[in-house]
Amino acid sequence: MRRSPTAFTRNRTLTLPRMAALMMSGMCASVQAELDALFGALGEHGARSRAVSAQAFSKARRGLSAELFELAREHLISLAQPHIDSMRWNGLRLVAADGTRLRVGTRRGHELRADHYAFALFLPGAELTLHATLHPADGAERQMLFEALDVLQPRTDLLLLDRGYIGNTMVAALAQRDIEFCMRVDARNWKCVTAFARSGELERVVILEAPSEQDARDYELARTPSTVRLIRDVTPSGRVRVLMTSLLDGQRYPAASFGALYHQRWRVEEAFKRLKHRLRLEAVTGLDYLALQQDFGAKILADNLCTLLSDLDTSRDDAGASRPNRVYALGALKPILGACLLRIQRCLDRLAGVLEVIHQTRCRIQPSRSYPRPPRKAKPHFHLAYKLA
C-alpha cells in the first residue's frame, strides 16, 4: 500500500513487493546487511549481493504505508481461521490482552521518541497476534483495551486479563458487549472479593455495583449492576489467587479448570519477549515514527508467519505434550522467508527441508510450570545500547 499515488511507480530495483518482503522477514541485522542478504537470495548463486544501498531503502520507505502490514496480518488471520477454531476452549476462542513498554533506539533532535507503549490481543492456543497497536508512553492499558474491544467477537471470545484491567467500568463494558472474560483480581479493590478471599469458599456468585455516572457517560454504558463469579485458584506453589469471570455455569465451566485457563494468559508475555529480544523490536531501522510503525507491524507479521509455518505438522502423536521451538523457527526461516514471500523457486524448494527440521525441534510442555518474577523496579533487561548484537 502506497502513501502517495506516485510512490513506487518508477522502474526501480527496490520495488514495493521487495520492500514489503524484506520487512516481513523480520529485520534483525543492519539495513545494509538485510538488503544484501535479500538480493543475494534473489540471485542465482545465493551469495550476498550489493544491489541497493541503505540510503535508497530509507528514501523508499517514505512511500510505504504501515497499514499494509495491518491488512496483511488481518488477511493471514482469516486464512488461519480453521487452525484457530481447532484450538477453542469449550467452544470459546481465547484472547489474552496485555501491553508492554518499548524503549527504542533514537537520536537527539529526531522526532522519534524513545518511550512508547505496545498493546496486543493475542490468541494463546494458536500463538498468533490478533491485534496490535502503538500508544504514547504515558497511556493507560485499560484505555488501550477499551479502544480494542471492537476487535473481539461477542459470545464467541473469552478475554483473559491480568490485574491491571480491573474495575466496575471494565466489567460493565464487557457485559454490555456480551464479551466473556476471566481476570485476576486483588482483594483490596472490591469488598465482595475481600469477603470471598476470607471465607475459604471455592467459588461464589456476586453482584458488582453499577459504574459511576461519570464513567457511564464517558464510555456510553448503562448504569446496571453486573453479576460475576469469583473462583479461588491455588497455584502449585501454594499461592492463592482470586479469579473473576462472567461464565456463571458451574456445570459447563467447573471451577477446577480456571487455573489452567488463566495460566494461558502467559503466552502473550512470551510473544512480547520474542518480539523484543529475538526480533529486536526496539531496534528501529529508521529515525521517525513511520519507521517505528512499519517495523512494529512487519515484525508482528513475521512472528505470525513463523508460528504458522512451524505449526503445520498436526499429525504428531506428542503434539499435545510439546510445542514448536519458536525461537529456533525464527532463526531457521529468517534467511529464506523474504525470498519465499517473493516466490523465488530456489528458496521455496528449500522450505520443506527447513520445516522438517523445525518440526523435529520442539519444546516439551510441563503442566503448571511457572517461574515467579523476582521483585524489580527496572526493566528486566538492559537498555538497547547495552544489548549484545
PLY file of the C-alpha trace (Angstrom):
ply
format ascii 1.0
element vertex 389
property float x
property float y
property float z
element edge 388
property int vertex1
property int vertex2
end_header
0.00 0.00 0.00
1.46 3.33 -1.10
1.26 6.59 0.85
1.02 8.64 -2.33
-0.07 7.89 -5.94
3.45 8.49 -7.25
5.25 6.20 -4.79
6.82 3.05 -6.31
5.71 3.97 -9.84
9.18 4.33 -11.37
11.14 1.32 -12.59
13.45 0.77 -9.61
15.33 -2.20 -8.17
13.72 -1.77 -4.75
10.08 -2.33 -5.68
7.10 -2.33 -3.32
6.88 -6.18 -3.12
10.60 -6.40 -2.35
10.32 -3.72 0.32
7.40 -5.48 1.96
9.01 -8.93 1.77
12.25 -7.61 3.26
10.47 -6.09 6.24
8.13 -9.08 6.72
11.16 -11.37 7.02
11.98 -9.76 10.38
14.90 -7.37 10.02
17.29 -8.03 12.91
20.68 -7.06 11.42
21.71 -3.72 9.91
19.67 -2.43 6.99
22.54 -2.89 4.53
23.17 -6.46 5.68
19.48 -7.31 5.29
19.39 -5.79 1.80
22.50 -7.70 0.70
21.07 -10.96 2.04
17.72 -10.49 0.28
19.17 -9.60 -3.11
21.68 -12.41 -2.73
18.76 -14.81 -2.27
17.12 -13.32 -5.37
20.25 -14.05 -7.44
21.27 -17.31 -8.99
24.15 -18.16 -6.65
22.55 -17.19 -3.32
25.59 -15.23 -2.13
25.23 -11.76 -0.65
24.90 -9.12 -3.34
25.15 -5.32 -3.16
22.26 -4.17 -5.35
20.63 -1.46 -3.20
22.06 0.90 -0.60
20.68 1.57 2.86
20.09 5.20 1.83
17.84 4.02 -1.03
15.88 1.89 1.44
15.46 4.87 3.78
14.16 7.02 0.93
11.85 4.34 -0.50
10.19 3.54 2.84
8.71 7.05 2.97
6.21 5.94 0.34
5.23 2.72 2.15
2.22 2.85 4.45
2.37 0.93 7.73
-1.26 -0.01 7.15
-0.03 -2.58 4.63
1.22 -4.83 7.43
-2.01 -4.46 9.42
-4.06 -5.54 6.41
-1.67 -8.42 5.75
-1.97 -9.57 9.37
-5.78 -9.49 9.19
-5.70 -11.48 5.95
-3.32 -14.02 7.47
-5.61 -14.45 10.50
-8.56 -15.05 8.19
-6.61 -17.71 6.27
-5.64 -19.40 9.55
-9.20 -19.40 10.91
-9.63 -23.23 10.66
-6.40 -23.65 12.66
-7.62 -21.13 15.24
-11.07 -22.74 15.53
-9.49 -26.13 16.25
-7.97 -24.75 19.48
-11.07 -23.36 21.18
-11.71 -23.83 24.91
-15.24 -25.16 25.48
-16.30 -23.57 22.20
-14.75 -20.18 23.03
-11.78 -18.52 21.35
-9.22 -17.49 23.97
-7.85 -13.95 23.64
-5.21 -12.59 26.02
-4.75 -8.83 26.33
-1.62 -7.12 27.59
0.73 -4.22 26.99
4.46 -3.65 27.18
6.71 -0.61 27.31
9.12 -0.04 24.42
12.39 1.88 24.68
13.51 2.28 21.09
16.87 3.45 19.84
16.79 7.02 18.51
18.94 10.12 18.28
18.74 13.57 19.77
16.95 16.04 17.53
14.80 13.49 15.72
11.03 13.23 16.02
11.08 9.60 17.18
10.85 9.46 20.95
12.50 6.72 22.96
9.49 5.65 25.07
6.34 4.08 23.65
3.72 1.54 24.66
2.60 -1.50 22.65
-0.75 -3.17 23.25
-1.78 -6.53 21.78
-4.62 -9.03 21.68
-3.06 -12.49 21.47
-4.52 -15.94 20.71
-2.80 -18.31 23.20
-3.83 -21.57 21.56
-2.82 -20.67 18.02
0.09 -18.47 19.23
-0.94 -15.63 16.90
-1.19 -11.89 17.46
-4.75 -10.90 16.60
-4.43 -7.14 17.07
-1.57 -4.77 17.95
-1.30 -1.00 18.31
1.25 1.60 19.37
0.44 4.19 22.05
2.23 7.04 23.87
4.31 6.01 26.87
2.01 7.87 29.29
-1.10 5.96 28.15
-3.17 3.65 30.36
-3.53 -0.03 29.47
-7.19 0.00 30.44
-7.92 2.72 27.89
-5.96 0.77 25.26
-8.20 -2.22 25.89
-11.35 -0.10 25.60
-10.18 1.05 22.17
-9.60 -2.56 21.05
-12.92 -4.05 22.20
-14.42 -3.78 18.70
-11.95 -6.44 17.53
-13.50 -9.06 19.85
-16.47 -11.21 18.87
-19.49 -11.19 21.25
-20.44 -14.53 22.84
-17.54 -16.18 20.99
-14.36 -14.81 22.58
-13.12 -15.35 26.13
-10.89 -12.48 27.21
-8.03 -13.27 29.63
-6.86 -10.29 31.68
-4.31 -9.60 34.38
-4.86 -7.38 37.41
-4.20 -4.10 35.57
-7.63 -4.02 33.90
-9.97 -4.49 36.87
-12.81 -2.14 37.72
-16.61 -1.95 37.66
-16.42 0.07 34.44
-14.42 -2.58 32.58
-16.72 -5.37 33.79
-19.80 -3.38 32.78
-18.32 -2.62 29.33
-17.58 -6.29 28.67
-21.01 -7.35 29.90
-22.75 -4.78 27.71
-20.84 -6.07 24.66
-21.55 -9.74 25.56
-17.81 -10.49 25.79
-16.94 -13.30 28.19
-13.90 -12.76 30.39
-11.66 -14.24 33.06
-9.49 -11.84 35.01
-7.34 -11.92 38.10
-8.46 -9.54 40.85
-6.98 -8.19 44.06
-8.82 -8.35 47.36
-8.22 -4.67 48.05
-10.28 -3.46 45.08
-13.73 -4.84 46.00
-15.29 -5.57 49.36
-17.01 -8.64 47.90
-13.64 -10.01 46.78
-12.16 -9.38 50.23
-15.05 -11.21 51.87
-14.73 -14.10 49.43
-10.98 -14.41 49.99
-11.50 -14.64 53.75
-14.40 -17.09 53.52
-12.38 -20.06 52.25
-15.07 -20.93 49.69
-14.12 -22.39 46.33
-16.47 -20.16 44.32
-19.21 -17.60 44.81
-21.55 -15.60 42.56
-21.64 -11.89 43.49
-23.20 -8.71 42.10
-20.96 -5.71 41.40
-22.14 -2.14 41.66
-23.01 -0.22 38.53
-20.30 2.07 37.10
-20.25 5.66 38.28
-22.27 8.27 36.49
-19.16 9.87 35.01
-17.74 6.57 33.72
-21.13 5.60 32.29
-21.25 8.88 30.41
-17.64 8.67 29.17
-17.86 5.09 27.93
-21.55 5.13 26.92
-22.56 2.43 29.40
-25.85 1.58 31.05
-25.75 2.01 34.81
-26.73 -1.55 35.67
-25.08 -3.93 38.18
-23.01 -6.84 36.84
-23.23 -10.43 38.00
-19.89 -12.25 38.11
-18.44 -15.44 39.54
-15.43 -15.47 41.89
-13.17 -18.53 41.89
-10.38 -19.43 44.28
-7.31 -20.78 42.47
-4.38 -22.30 44.36
-1.13 -22.48 42.39
1.28 -25.47 42.67
3.47 -23.31 44.91
0.56 -22.77 47.32
-0.23 -19.19 46.38
-3.92 -18.26 46.42
-5.34 -16.21 43.53
-8.87 -14.92 43.05
-10.26 -15.06 39.52
-13.35 -13.22 38.34
-15.31 -14.50 35.35
-18.58 -13.92 33.54
-19.00 -17.68 32.98
-21.60 -18.45 35.64
-22.47 -22.03 34.67
-20.60 -24.20 37.15
-21.56 -27.44 35.40
-20.25 -26.43 31.98
-17.29 -24.43 33.33
-16.07 -26.14 36.53
-14.03 -24.06 38.92
-11.13 -26.53 38.84
-10.44 -25.72 35.16
-9.89 -21.98 35.60
-6.38 -22.21 37.00
-5.02 -23.76 33.79
-7.20 -21.42 31.75
-5.78 -18.28 33.34
-2.25 -19.70 33.02
-2.60 -19.50 29.23
-2.54 -15.70 29.50
1.22 -16.00 29.96
1.64 -16.77 26.24
1.22 -13.09 25.39
4.18 -12.34 27.67
6.26 -14.89 25.75
5.19 -13.28 22.48
6.39 -9.86 23.66
9.68 -11.43 24.71
10.19 -12.91 21.24
9.40 -9.62 19.57
11.64 -7.54 21.79
14.61 -9.85 22.26
14.65 -12.14 19.20
13.16 -9.89 16.54
14.68 -6.77 18.15
11.51 -4.73 18.05
13.18 -1.88 19.95
15.97 -1.61 17.36
14.05 0.54 14.87
15.50 0.70 11.36
14.70 4.43 10.99
14.58 7.69 12.89
10.95 8.74 12.54
7.60 7.45 13.81
6.71 5.99 10.41
9.73 3.68 10.65
8.59 2.50 14.10
5.07 1.83 12.79
6.44 -0.12 9.83
8.84 -2.20 11.94
6.15 -2.84 14.55
3.61 -4.14 12.04
6.16 -6.05 9.95
7.79 -7.89 12.86
4.47 -8.92 14.37
3.51 -10.27 10.94
6.86 -12.07 10.70
6.25 -13.69 14.08
2.79 -14.85 12.96
4.18 -16.24 9.72
6.92 -18.20 11.51
4.39 -19.50 14.04
2.05 -20.82 11.36
4.86 -22.37 9.31
6.35 -24.09 12.35
2.96 -25.46 13.46
1.86 -27.10 10.20
2.60 -30.65 11.37
-0.53 -31.55 13.36
-0.22 -35.32 12.90
2.38 -35.85 15.63
1.42 -38.17 18.48
3.07 -35.89 21.04
1.62 -32.65 19.65
-0.35 -32.09 22.84
2.71 -32.60 25.06
5.09 -30.32 23.14
5.12 -27.19 21.02
7.47 -25.95 18.29
10.52 -24.02 19.42
9.51 -20.55 18.25
12.98 -19.07 18.66
14.57 -21.84 16.59
11.86 -21.42 13.94
12.61 -17.71 13.64
16.30 -18.37 13.10
15.73 -21.18 10.62
13.17 -19.33 8.50
14.82 -15.91 8.56
17.34 -16.49 5.68
14.69 -17.64 3.19
11.43 -16.08 4.37
11.72 -12.88 2.33
12.60 -14.75 -0.86
9.77 -17.25 -0.24
7.30 -14.37 0.02
8.57 -13.23 -3.39
8.07 -16.79 -4.73
11.71 -17.46 -5.58
11.61 -21.12 -6.58
15.06 -21.99 -5.23
14.07 -20.84 -1.74
10.64 -22.45 -1.98
12.39 -25.76 -2.69
14.43 -25.35 0.50
11.36 -24.54 2.60
10.22 -28.15 3.00
13.59 -29.21 4.44
13.66 -26.24 6.84
10.15 -27.02 8.08
11.08 -30.64 8.67
13.97 -29.60 10.91
11.71 -27.13 12.73
9.11 -29.84 13.38
11.85 -32.01 14.90
12.89 -29.21 17.29
10.15 -28.96 19.88
9.80 -27.86 23.49
8.14 -30.17 25.99
5.10 -28.72 27.75
5.27 -29.08 31.52
1.82 -28.59 33.11
1.55 -25.80 35.70
5.17 -24.78 35.18
5.83 -21.22 36.29
8.78 -19.00 37.07
7.74 -16.28 39.53
9.18 -12.88 38.75
11.60 -11.52 41.33
10.70 -8.00 42.50
12.40 -5.47 40.23
11.96 -1.74 39.80
13.77 -1.50 36.46
13.17 -3.37 33.20
14.37 -6.99 33.33
16.88 -6.38 30.54
19.49 -3.80 29.64
18.75 -0.73 27.57
19.14 -1.22 23.83
22.58 0.39 23.77
23.93 -2.31 26.07
22.36 -5.35 24.42
24.56 -7.84 22.63
24.45 -7.69 18.83
0 1
1 2
2 3
3 4
4 5
5 6
6 7
7 8
8 9
9 10
10 11
11 12
12 13
13 14
14 15
15 16
16 17
17 18
18 19
19 20
20 21
21 22
22 23
23 24
24 25
25 26
26 27
27 28
28 29
29 30
30 31
31 32
32 33
33 34
34 35
35 36
36 37
37 38
38 39
39 40
40 41
41 42
42 43
43 44
44 45
45 46
46 47
47 48
48 49
49 50
50 51
51 52
52 53
53 54
54 55
55 56
56 57
57 58
58 59
59 60
60 61
61 62
62 63
63 64
64 65
65 66
66 67
67 68
68 69
69 70
70 71
71 72
72 73
73 74
74 75
75 76
76 77
77 78
78 79
79 80
80 81
81 82
82 83
83 84
84 85
85 86
86 87
87 88
88 89
89 90
90 91
91 92
92 93
93 94
94 95
95 96
96 97
97 98
98 99
99 100
100 101
101 102
102 103
103 104
104 105
105 106
106 107
107 108
108 109
109 110
110 111
111 112
112 113
113 114
114 115
115 116
116 117
117 118
118 119
119 120
120 121
121 122
122 123
123 124
124 125
125 126
126 127
127 128
128 129
129 130
130 131
131 132
132 133
133 134
134 135
135 136
136 137
137 138
138 139
139 140
140 141
141 142
142 143
143 144
144 145
145 146
146 147
147 148
148 149
149 150
150 151
151 152
152 153
153 154
154 155
155 156
156 157
157 158
158 159
159 160
160 161
161 162
162 163
163 164
164 165
165 166
166 167
167 168
168 169
169 170
170 171
171 172
172 173
173 174
174 175
175 176
176 177
177 178
178 179
179 180
180 181
181 182
182 183
183 184
184 185
185 186
186 187
187 188
188 189
189 190
190 191
191 192
192 193
193 194
194 195
195 196
196 197
197 198
198 199
199 200
200 201
201 202
202 203
203 204
204 205
205 206
206 207
207 208
208 209
209 210
210 211
211 212
212 213
213 214
214 215
215 216
216 217
217 218
218 219
219 220
220 221
221 222
222 223
223 224
224 225
225 226
226 227
227 228
228 229
229 230
230 231
231 232
232 233
233 234
234 235
235 236
236 237
237 238
238 239
239 240
240 241
241 242
242 243
243 244
244 245
245 246
246 247
247 248
248 249
249 250
250 251
251 252
252 253
253 254
254 255
255 256
256 257
257 258
258 259
259 260
260 261
261 262
262 263
263 264
264 265
265 266
266 267
267 268
268 269
269 270
270 271
271 272
272 273
273 274
274 275
275 276
276 277
277 278
278 279
279 280
280 281
281 282
282 283
283 284
284 285
285 286
286 287
287 288
288 289
289 290
290 291
291 292
292 293
293 294
294 295
295 296
296 297
297 298
298 299
299 300
300 301
301 302
302 303
303 304
304 305
305 306
306 307
307 308
308 309
309 310
310 311
311 312
312 313
313 314
314 315
315 316
316 317
317 318
318 319
319 320
320 321
321 322
322 323
323 324
324 325
325 326
326 327
327 328
328 329
329 330
330 331
331 332
332 333
333 334
334 335
335 336
336 337
337 338
338 339
339 340
340 341
341 342
342 343
343 344
344 345
345 346
346 347
347 348
348 349
349 350
350 351
351 352
352 353
353 354
354 355
355 356
356 357
357 358
358 359
359 360
360 361
361 362
362 363
363 364
364 365
365 366
366 367
367 368
368 369
369 370
370 371
371 372
372 373
373 374
374 375
375 376
376 377
377 378
378 379
379 380
380 381
381 382
382 383
383 384
384 385
385 386
386 387
387 388
